[in-house]
C-alpha cells in the first residue's frame, strides 16, 4: 500500500471565477443595500416630518391670525373661533 492510498488528501480548487462570489462579498453587498435603503428611508422620513411641521406652523399662524384681529378703533381684540 502506498502512502497516497493510505491517507487520501482532499482536492481543493481555488475559486478564480467571478461568477460565483464569495459569501463575504455577497453579505457585504446585502449590508450595503440595506444601508442605502435605510439612508433613503431616513431622508424620506425627515422630509415628511419637515412638511408636517410646516403645515402645522402654517395652520397655527392662520388660527392665530383669525383669533386676534386688529381694528383701527379698538386696537388688538381677541376673538374665539368655534
C-alpha angles and dihedrals in degrees: 000000000000126000092250093058094046096059113019112202121219115248113237121195121201113232107239098157120098091206091080108047120197119261092248090056091049091047093049090050091052091047090049092051092047090049092050090048090051092050092050091047091050092051091050091048093050091048090051092050090049091051091048092051091048091050091048093048091048090050093048091048090051091048091048091049091049094047096049117047127178118219124183092233102047105022114217115005128178119229126187120224120209 
